[in-house]
Amino acid sequence: MWYLCVFFHRLLDYRKAEVESLAQLFSNEDQEYQCLQWRLPLLHHPDSPFHFVDLPSEDVAKSIASRSILVKGMYELWGEGGSYEELEECIRNYPDERKLPYLDSNSTFKINVDTFGKVISLQEQTQRIQGLSYIPFKGRVNLKNPEHKFWLMETDDYGASNGLPPMVQKRIFFGREIGGADRKLLPTYQLKSRTYLGPTAMDAEMAFLMANQALATPGKLVYDPFVGTGSILIAAAHFGAMTMGADIDIRVVRDGRGPDCNVWSNFKQYGLPMPIALLRADNNLPPWRTGLKEVFDAIICDPPYGVRAGGRKSGGRKLMKGVIGPYVVPDDKRTDHIPSTASYSLVECVHDLLDLAGRMLVMGGRLVFFYPVLSEDDNFDNHFPEHPCFKLIATSEQILSSRYSRVLLTMVKTSPYTEDIAEAARLKHLDFKENHLKWLEDGNLHSAVFSPTDPQSNGAADHAKFTKEPKPKYRGKYV
């Protein structure tokens, strides 16, 4: 059945991917991943917050709305039109068998008025509600806790001049609320109130989006190989998943900033189940015993790619170059010993991450991670390493600056990870290294992002300070 899905006007490229993942979660997890059918209201721009989506049932629609981070509400649409006269005709023609159960005299109801792209006064809202007198409501009005909520939503023909998706014609919607979002979740988990926080902590909204993409639910085991201060695992634990993390920096996973300011205290702050384990481990040298496989239901992470923090792997520069040989840590120094590390380029990090996921994810398990893209890269598919064990089901881009953005990738394990597949993946990785962009191999994304566009021109950087680039027509900073 088709439902009206209304989004918050944030993170536009992430919206459909989240709904489709949650639809998979609440309908039938055993089915192969399939994209939902979507369509836009008449004359609406693709970035409009109003979309129609075909979902299996009302229960699925309600479950999606209650858990989603970007869905404002799901509605059974009774009518829409370019004017209130057209809306009235549409509502009158809506089947009575669909309307009458919610207009019963023994029920309570409430009508809300919402607008997009404009603001109307309380008096105007009241007038619009009174204009719906042709709907035969027989129940009692209850503004605090009604059994049925109805919404009158209106957009205006404001063109493209106010920073929002252009609306070329006024549109009015009226429908019954199936389910609504609980935005109290984000203020509760906001970073500024977090007990233990690091410079690369994942924003709460993004962490919950990643947990939804990974289908985190009770009974599932979620792993983050770059756990840091635990922001991603906190979101997964909120949805009931068991969590486990690792990081190469032992100071983060062991001590933090003291006994009451560490990763464990973050979970304690929100009353969440503690992680099963936090390991000091190197993604380049996994700690798993030989033969161990298919343990995790999902792997969620934000790999280090050299903008806010660079990647590190065990070994040290001299050891990696063969200048010195392997060493043995004396017994009396093992407790506080911090192993030396060397630079860990993103191209190697991604290969190791895909290898880890291929071996350790269960069939149908999901790998969700961020991947950086420079603005000069016209075709993302040309330089991302494919893996014969995974199917890429969603890509959602977030623009961070004029020079680069990051893409959230959601991949599903579709076949067993055999030695033949591991060898095929290794060969693809070698081809990836040879043909990839220079900045990715060197791990020097920071300089690629923050250096002047034309370094040969002496005045390029100064010129950029005083030259205003044209702003995007409507997307702005929340994309």
C-alpha positions in Angstrom: 0.0 0.0 0.0 1.2 3.5 -0.8 1.9 5.8 2.2 2.9 9.5 2.4 6.4 9.7 3.9 7.4 13.1 5.2 11.1 13.6 6.0 13.0 16.1 8.1 14.8 18.4 5.7 18.3 17.0 6.7 20.9 14.7 5.1 18.9 14.4 1.9 20.9 11.6 0.3 20.5 9.4 3.4 16.7 9.4 3.6 15.6 6.7 1.2 18.4 4.3 2.1 17.4 4.4 5.8 13.8 3.7 5.1 14.6 0.8 2.8 16.9 -0.7 5.4 14.2 -0.4 8.1 11.6 -1.9 5.7 13.9 -4.9 5.3 14.3 -5.1 9.1 10.6 -5.0 9.9 9.1 -6.9 7.0 11.2 -10.1 6.5 14.9 -10.2 7.2 15.2 -13.5 5.3 14.2 -12.0 2.0 16.9 -10.7 -0.3 17.4 -6.9 -0.2 15.1 -5.1 -2.6 14.6 -1.4 -3.2 11.2 0.1 -2.4 9.0 1.8 -4.9 9.0 5.6 -4.6 7.2 8.4 -6.3 7.0 12.1 -5.9 3.9 14.3 -5.5 2.9 16.3 -8.6 5.5 18.9 -9.6 7.7 18.3 -6.5 11.5 18.4 -6.7 13.4 15.1 -5.8 14.7 16.8 -2.7 11.2 17.6 -1.4 10.5 16.2 2.1 7.2 14.7 0.7 7.5 11.3 -0.9 5.1 8.4 -1.6 6.4 4.9 -0.7 4.9 1.5 -1.2 5.2 -0.6 2.0 4.0 -4.1 2.8 1.6 -3.1 5.7 0.6 -0.4 8.1 2.5 -2.1 10.9 5.7 -1.9 8.9 5.1 1.8 8.1 4.5 2.5 11.8 7.6 0.7 12.9 9.8 2.5 10.3 8.4 5.9 11.5 9.0 5.2 15.2 12.6 4.1 14.7 13.8 6.3 11.8 16.0 9.3 12.4 15.1 11.2 9.3 11.4 10.3 8.9 9.1 12.9 10.4 5.9 10.8 9.9 4.1 8.2 7.9 0.5 9.0 6.8 -2.4 7.3 5.1 -3.2 10.0 2.6 -7.0 10.8 2.3 -6.5 13.6 -0.2 -4.2 16.1 -1.9 -4.7 19.0 -4.2 -3.4 22.3 -5.5 -6.2 24.1 -3.7 -8.6 23.5 -0.8 -11.5 22.9 -3.3 -9.5 20.2 -5.0 -8.5 18.8 -1.6 -12.2 18.6 -0.5 -13.2 16.8 -3.7 -10.4 14.3 -3.2 -11.2 13.6 0.4 -14.9 13.1 -0.4 -14.0 10.6 -3.0 -11.8 8.6 -0.7 -13.5 5.3 0.1 -15.8 5.4 3.1 -14.7 2.0 4.3 -11.2 3.5 4.8 -12.4 6.6 6.6 -15.4 5.6 8.8 -13.5 3.4 11.3 -11.5 6.5 12.4 -14.6 8.8 12.6 -16.5 6.7 15.1 -18.3 8.5 17.9 -16.5 6.5 20.5 -13.1 7.6 19.4 -11.0 10.7 20.1 -9.0 12.7 17.5 -6.8 15.7 16.9 -6.1 17.7 13.8 -2.6 19.2 13.4 -1.6 21.8 10.8 2.0 21.8 9.4 3.7 23.8 6.7 6.9 23.6 4.7 8.6 26.6 3.3 6.4 29.1 5.1 5.0 30.0 8.5 1.3 30.6 9.3 -0.3 32.1 12.4 -2.4 30.2 15.0 -5.5 32.0 13.7 -4.7 30.8 10.1 -4.3 27.3 11.4 -7.7 27.4 13.2 -9.3 28.6 10.0 -7.9 25.8 8.0 -9.1 23.2 10.6 -12.6 24.7 10.5 -12.5 24.5 6.7 -12.5 20.7 7.1 -16.0 20.6 8.5 -17.2 18.5 5.6 -15.4 15.5 7.1 -18.0 13.8 9.4 -16.0 13.6 12.6 -18.2 12.1 15.3 -15.7 11.5 18.0 -14.4 13.9 20.7 -11.5 16.2 20.4 -8.5 15.3 22.6 -5.5 17.5 22.2 -3.2 15.6 24.7 -3.7 11.9 24.0 -6.0 11.3 21.0 -6.6 7.8 19.5 -6.3 9.2 16.0 -4.1 12.0 14.7 -4.8 13.8 11.4 -2.5 16.2 9.6 -3.1 19.0 7.2 0.2 19.8 5.5 0.7 22.6 3.1 3.5 23.9 0.8 3.5 27.1 -1.1 4.6 28.1 -4.6 7.8 29.9 -3.5 10.0 29.1 -6.4 13.7 28.6 -5.6 14.5 31.8 -3.7 14.3 30.8 -0.1 17.0 28.1 0.1 14.6 25.1 -0.1 13.7 22.7 -2.9 11.8 24.7 -5.5 8.0 24.4 -5.4 6.4 25.5 -8.6 2.8 25.0 -7.4 1.0 25.0 -4.1 0.2 21.5 -2.7 -2.0 20.5 0.2 -2.1 17.1 1.9 -4.5 15.6 4.4 -4.1 12.2 6.0 -4.2 10.0 9.1 -0.9 9.6 11.0 0.3 6.0 11.0 3.5 6.7 13.0 5.7 9.6 14.0 9.4 10.0 14.9 10.7 10.5 18.4 13.3 13.3 18.1 14.0 13.3 21.8 16.5 10.5 21.0 19.1 13.0 19.6 19.1 15.5 22.4 19.5 12.6 24.8 22.7 11.4 23.1 24.1 14.7 21.9 27.9 14.8 22.0 28.2 18.0 24.1 26.7 16.1 27.1 28.8 12.9 26.5 31.1 11.9 29.5 34.0 10.9 27.3 34.6 12.6 24.0 37.4 12.5 21.4 38.2 14.7 18.4 36.8 12.1 15.9 33.6 11.1 17.9 30.8 10.4 15.5 27.8 12.7 15.6 24.8 11.1 17.4 22.5 11.6 14.4 24.9 9.9 12.0 25.7 7.1 14.5 22.0 6.2 14.7 21.7 6.3 10.9 24.6 3.9 10.6 23.0 1.6 13.2 19.8 1.6 11.3 21.6 0.8 8.0 23.3 -2.1 9.8 19.9 -3.4 11.1 21.0 -3.4 14.7 18.5 -5.3 16.9 18.5 -7.4 20.1 20.4 -10.6 19.8 22.8 -9.3 17.0 26.5 -8.8 17.6 27.9 -5.5 16.2 31.7 -4.8 15.8 33.6 -1.6 15.3 37.3 -2.1 14.5 38.0 1.7 14.9 35.9 2.1 18.1 37.5 5.3 19.5 35.2 6.7 22.2 32.4 4.3 21.2 29.9 6.6 19.6 28.8 4.1 17.0 28.5 1.2 19.4 26.4 3.4 21.7 23.8 3.8 18.9 23.8 0.1 18.2 23.5 -0.7 21.9 20.5 1.6 22.2 18.7 -0.6 19.7 19.5 -3.7 21.8 22.5 -5.1 19.9 25.4 -6.7 21.6 28.6 -4.7 20.9 32.3 -5.2 20.6 35.0 -2.9 19.6 38.8 -2.5 18.9 41.3 0.3 18.5 45.0 0.4 17.9 45.4 3.1 20.6 45.4 1.2 23.9 45.0 4.5 25.9 41.5 4.9 24.4 40.2 1.4 25.0 41.8 0.9 28.4 42.1 4.1 30.4 40.5 7.0 28.6 40.9 10.0 30.9 40.4 8.1 34.1 38.2 5.6 35.9 35.0 7.7 35.4 35.8 9.1 32.0 36.3 6.4 29.4 34.4 4.3 26.8 32.8 2.3 29.6 31.5 5.3 31.4 29.8 6.5 28.2 27.7 3.3 28.2 27.1 3.7 31.9 25.9 7.3 31.4 23.0 6.1 29.2 22.2 2.9 31.1 23.2 0.8 28.1 24.6 -2.8 28.2 28.4 -2.7 28.4 30.4 -4.0 25.3 31.3 -7.7 25.4 34.9 -6.6 24.9 37.1 -3.7 23.9 40.3 -4.9 22.3 43.7 -3.2 21.6 43.9 -4.6 18.1 45.4 -3.6 14.7 43.1 -3.8 11.7 46.1 -4.7 9.6 46.9 -7.7 11.9 43.6 -9.1 13.1 43.8 -10.9 16.5 41.4 -13.7 15.6 42.5 -17.3 15.9 42.9 -19.3 12.7 39.6 -20.8 11.5 37.4 -18.4 13.3 34.8 -17.0 10.9 31.2 -15.7 10.6 30.9 -14.2 14.1 29.5 -10.7 13.6 26.0 -9.8 12.4 27.2 -6.3 11.4 30.4 -4.3 11.2 30.0 -0.5 11.5 32.9 1.9 11.5 34.4 5.2 10.3 37.9 4.3 9.1 40.6 6.9 9.6 41.3 8.7 6.2 43.6 11.5 7.2 41.5 14.6 7.6 40.8 14.7 11.3 43.0 11.7 12.2 45.4 9.5 10.2 45.4 5.7 10.2 48.1 3.8 12.0 49.2 0.2 11.9 51.7 -1.8 14.0 55.4 -2.0 13.2 57.0 1.4 13.1 58.8 3.0 10.1 62.2 1.4 10.8 60.7 -2.1 11.3 58.6 -1.8 8.2 61.6 -0.8 6.1 63.8 -3.5 7.5 66.2 -1.2 9.2 65.7 -3.0 12.5 64.5 -6.5 13.2 61.5 -7.6 15.2 61.9 -7.1 19.0 60.6 -8.8 22.1 59.2 -6.7 24.9 60.7 -7.5 28.3 58.3 -9.0 30.8 58.8 -6.1 33.3 57.7 -3.6 30.6 54.7 -5.4 29.1 52.1 -3.8 31.3 52.6 -0.2 30.1 54.2 -0.9 26.8 52.8 0.9 23.8 53.9 -0.7 20.5 55.4 1.5 17.8 53.2 2.2 14.8 53.6 3.3 11.1 51.4 5.2 8.7 48.3 3.2 7.5 47.0 4.4 4.1 43.3 4.4 3.3 43.7 2.1 0.3 45.3 -0.6 2.6 42.8 0.1 5.4 39.8 -0.4 3.1 41.2 -3.7 1.7 41.8 -5.0 5.3 38.3 -3.9 6.3 36.7 -5.8 3.4 38.8 -8.8 4.2 37.8 -8.7 7.8 34.1 -8.4 6.9 34.3 -11.2 4.4 35.7 -13.6 7.0 33.9 -12.5 10.1 30.4 -11.5 8.9 27.6 -14.0 8.9 25.8 -14.6 5.6 23.5 -11.6 5.0 25.5 -9.5 7.5 26.1 -5.9 6.8 29.2 -3.7 6.5 28.5 0.0 7.0 31.4 2.5 6.7 32.4 5.9 5.5 34.6 6.4 2.5 36.1 9.8 1.4 35.7 11.2 -2.1 37.3 14.3 -3.6 35.2 16.7 -5.6 37.5 16.0 -8.6 36.3 12.4 -8.7 33.5 12.3 -11.2 32.8 8.7 -11.0 32.9 7.0 -7.5 32.4 3.5 -9.0 35.6 3.8 -11.0 37.9 3.8 -8.1 36.2 2.0 -5.2 37.4 -1.6 -4.9 34.7 -4.2 -5.6 34.5 -7.3 -3.6 33.2 -10.6 -4.9 31.7 -11.5 -1.5 29.6 -8.4 -1.1 26.8 -6.5 -2.8 26.7 -2.7 -2.5 23.1 -1.8 -1.7 23.3 1.9 -0.7 25.5 4.9 -1.1 24.7 8.2 0.7 26.9 11.2 0.2 27.5 14.0 2.7 29.2 17.1 1.4 31.7 18.4 4.0 33.5 21.1 2.0 34.0 22.4 -1.5 36.9 20.0 -2.0 35.7 16.7 -0.6 32.8 14.7 0.8 32.3 11.4 2.4 30.0 8.5 1.3 28.3 6.1 3.6 28.5 2.7 2.0 26.2 -0.2 3.0 27.2 -3.6 1.8 25.6 -7.0 2.3 27.5 -10.3 2.4 26.1 -12.5 -0.3 28.4 -15.5 -0.6 30.8 -17.5 1.6 34.3 -16.2 1.9 36.4 -19.0 0.4 40.2 -18.9 -0.3 39.4 -18.4 -4.0 37.3 -15.4 -3.2 40.1 -14.1 -0.9 42.6 -14.4 -3.7 40.3 -12.7 -6.2 39.8 -9.8 -3.7 43.6 -9.5 -3.3 44.0 -9.2 -7.0 41.3 -6.6 -7.2 43.1 -4.7 -4.4 46.4 -4.7 -6.3 44.6 -3.4 -9.4 43.0 -0.8 -7.2 46.3 0.3 -5.8 47.9 0.7 -9.2 45.1 2.7 -10.8 43.9 4.7 -7.8 44.4 8.4 -7.1 47.8 9.4 -5.7 46.4 11.0 -2.6 44.7 7.8 -1.5 47.8 5.6 -1.9 49.9 8.1 0.1 47.3 8.6 2.7 47.6 12.3 2.3 43.9 13.3 2.0 44.4 16.2 4.4 46.7 18.2 2.1 44.5 17.3 -0.9 41.5 18.8 0.9 43.1 21.9 2.4 45.7 22.9 -0.1 44.8 25.7 -2.7 43.0 24.5 -5.8 45.8 25.8 -8.1 49.1 25.8 -6.1 51.1 27.1 -9.1 49.3 30.4 -8.8 50.8 32.5 -6.0 47.7 34.5 -5.4 45.2 31.6 -5.6 44.8 31.2 -1.9 44.4 34.9 -1.2 42.1 35.3 -4.1 39.8 32.5 -2.7 39.4 34.5 0.6 37.8 37.5 -1.2 35.9 35.7 -3.9 32.5 34.5 -3.0 31.5 31.3 -4.7 27.8 31.0 -5.7 25.9 29.2 -3.0 23.9 26.0 -3.8 20.3 26.9 -4.7 18.7 25.2 -1.7 20.7 22.4 -0.2 22.8 24.2 2.3 24.8 22.8 5.2 22.3 20.0 6.2 22.9 17.9 3.1 
